[in-house]
């Protein structure tokens, strides 16, 4: 069974769950607990849609070239004005003594 077949099976099961929750809602009415179940089924539907998008290639999968691209950091020094009034980690400001 392929991944696509598995996703389709999950989608069908989720549709059946949504229908069953709908039937239950008509029988017992909508209360707080049933609204939570309805919200959970909606959340599952959204999560499955995100999973399908991820597998379809809309975002890079782990270990792919798009994710593992090397970022070049230049060897030129940073502008020293960026560090004006900065404190050294653990040492505090330049004009104060460390404890």
N, C-alpha and C positions, 0 to 999 in steps of 0.2 A: 504494500500500500504506500503510495507516494505521499509527500507532505501535503500536496494539494487535495488529495482524497481525504486525508485526516482533517484538514481545515473545513472541507465541505461537510464531513460527518459532524464535526463540532458545531458548525453553523446550523445544521438540521436539528441537532439536539437542543441547541439554544432556542431555536424557533419553537420547538415542542414545549420547552420550559416556559417560554413567554405565554404560549397559548394556555398551558395548564394554570399558570398564575392568573391569567385573565378569567378563566372559568371559576377558579377559587374565589376571586374577587367578586364575581357576580353572585356566588352562593352565600358568602359570609359578610359581604360588604367591605368597605375600605376602612381599615383601622391603621394605627401607627405601625404595627408589625407588618401588615401587608404592604404598606407603602415602602417600608424598608426592603422587603423582598423585591418589589417592583423596581426600586432604585438599584438594587444589586444586579438584577437581570439587565437593566439598561447599562450599568457599568461593565458587565461582562460583554455585552454587545460592542461597546466602544473599545474595550481592550482587545477583542478579537479583530476588530477593524484595524487597529494600530498594528497588531501582529501581522496581519495580511499585508499592510503597507510596507512594513519592514522587510518582509520576505520577498515582496515584489521588487525591491531594489530602490525604493524612494529614499532610503537613507543607507549609508554604507554598513555592511555587515561586519562583525568583528573579524579582524585578520585580513581584510581586503586592502587593496592598494590605496583606495581613497582615504582609508582611516590611518594607514601606516606611512603616509607621505612624510618625508623628512623636511623639517623647517630649518632653513639656514639662518644662523644668528651671526651678524657681522662681527668682525674682530675689532672694529673701530670703537674707541672708548665712548661711553655715554656722555652726554652733556652734563657737566658737573653742576649746572644750575638745577638739575632735577633733584639733587641731594642736599640743597641748601636747607638748613634748619631741620634736617632729618636726624633722628636719634639712632645710635647704634643699638642693635638688639641686645638687651641685657646690661648695657653700660649706661644708658641714659643719655642725656644731652651732653655736649662737649664741655660746657662750662660748669657742670655739676659733678660731684664725686659719686662714685658707685658705692652702694652700702657695704 
